[in-house]
Amino acid sequence: MTPESAENNAVFLDWRPNRALDARGRKIWLGLIFAPVLVISAAMAWLGGWLVLPFAGLEAVLLWWAFRIIGEHDHDYETLDVSEHLFCWERRDCHTVRRLAGNPAWARFAVADGGTMPGLVLGCGNQRVWVGTQLGEEERLLLAQQMATVFHRR
């Protein structure tokens, strides 16, 4: 979350989730997890404990499903681009893309009390969006300070 400043006081912020495993890495891990489960459940079934098979299969399906959900969010992002005459906020969450753009002079940035963590709200006209939803508390406070200077200097 590092702002890149240009000569004309433009600010560009880009947030992306940290993914330690790509799709190929997740497939390898699933194979490494499923192989021992398959071997042990097959051995138990051969020894007469065939009731192990449905539970091993259920475990495999649920783990595959969890990895699939994680994979659907691989390309999530949130950007905020503020220049002298235009601001543009955009967020991709799974397959949904939301955008808010307008004149920075008309934009309002506020910190809203969202319970345990403060929320950052960006508004223009009658539209409001939550900004920095995937940031930690310290990063969110830093963003609030940066955006207060960006939107109040106009």
Secondary structure, DSSP 8 states (H G I E B T S, - for coil): ---EE-TT--EEEEE----S--HHHHHHHHHHHHHHHHHHHHHHHHTT-TTHHHHHHHHHHHHHHHHHHHHHTTT-EEEEEE-SS-EEEEEEETTEEEEEEE-TTTEEEEEEE-SSSEEEEEEETTEEEEE-TTS-HHHHHHHHHHHHHHHH--
